[in-house]
Amino acid sequence: MTTMKATYMGGLRVECEHEDSGAKIITDAPLDNHGQGRSFSPTDLATVALPACMLTIMGIYAENIGLDIQGAQAEVVKEMAANPRRIAKMTVTMTMPPKGYSEDDKKKIERAAKTCPVHNTLKDVVEMELKFNWL
């Protein structure tokens, strides 16, 4: 079990702290929702958690079978919906480094990405699209 704390700082900013490590993140409301957009919004964090989780699970899988995915990058685009305001769609584009992966390795890495806990948590409530670019 992991415990985190969130403290409202005023001005639509919240400081979030990871209790075990002491790491902190400050969120800000987005420009289109009364904020100043000076940092990640809460929905930005929810969105970027998806590719961060996917890359982590891909890294674990790759290490277990002796592959190197260092340098893999992800871009995620968030689309919002209204009434109620929510994340409607996340589009993740993975760009994999040119490391001579076999077709079988590519399929396994792509499959591993879809097993991450964030994907498993959100897949039934948020539309998701995942693309891979193999260099």
N, C-alpha and C positions, 0 to 999 in steps of 0.2 A: 504494500500500500504506500502511496506517495501523497504527501501533504504539501499543498501550496497555499499561499495567502494572497489576498488582494486587498489593497487599501486605496480608497478614493482620496485623491490628492486635491480635488477641486479643479475647476476649469475643464471638466470632462476628461481628466487624465486619471489613470489608475496604475499604481505600482504593484506588480505581481512578483512574488518571491517564491523560489523553489527552496523549501525548507532544508532539505538535505545538503544542498550545495551552496546556498546563499545567493545563487544567481538571481538577478533581477531584470525585469522587462517593464517598461512603461508603455501603456497603451494610450491612445488619443482617439477621440471620436473623429470620424472622417469628415472631410469638408462638406459632403452632401448630407450630413446629419448633425449639424451645429458645431462640429469640431474644427480644429485647426490643421488636422492632418500632419502633425509633427512627428508621428511615430506610427507603428502598426496599430490598426484598429483591432478590436476583439475579433471581428470576423476575418480580418487579414491573418491573425494568428491561427484561427481555426483552419483557414484555407492552406496556409503554408505548412501546417502540421502534416498534411497529406503527403506532399513530396518528401518532406524530411523523414517521415516514417517509412515511406517506400524506399528511399535511398539507404536507410539504416538496415532494413530487412534484406534488401538486395546485397548490401555489404556483408551481412552475416552469412547469407547463402553463398556468396562468391568466395569468401574466406574458407568456408567449410569444404568447398570443392576445388580449392586451389586457383581461383580466378582473381584477377585484379581489376577492380572497377574504379580505382582512384582517378579522379578527374571527371567522373560522371556528374552531370548537372541537370537540374530540373527548373523549368519555368512553369508557374501556375497562374492561370487567369481565373478570377472570381467574378461570377455574375450574380447580382442580387435580384430579389423579387420583392414585391410589396404586398401588404395586406394578408398576412402579417409580413413584416420586413424579415428577410431570411436569406441565407445563401441558397441560390437556386441551382447553380451549376459550377463545377470546378473542372477546368481543362488543364491537364498536366502534360507537358512535353518534356520527355527525357532525352538528353543528348549524351550518348555513350562514347567514350574515348576510343580511338582507333587501336584496338589491341588484338585484332585477329580472332575475334570470338567465332566459334563454329555456329552453324544454324541451330544446333541442339542447345548450345549454351545460351544463345539469345532467347530461345523459347523459355528456357528454365528461369532465366533472369527476369523476363517479362512476367512470368507466372508468379515468381516470388514477390514482385512488387504488389500484386493484387492480394497478397496474404497479410499485408500489414494491418495492425489493429485499428488504425485510423480509418483505412478503407473499409474494413469489416464493420466498423461502427456507423459510418455514414452512408454506405452504399444503398441502403433502402430509403433514405430520406433526401439525399442530394444527388442530382444527376452528375455523373462523372464521366470524363473522357480521358483516356490515356493513350498517348502517342510516343513512339520510340524512334529516335533518329540514331542509326548506327553509323558512325564515321569510319 
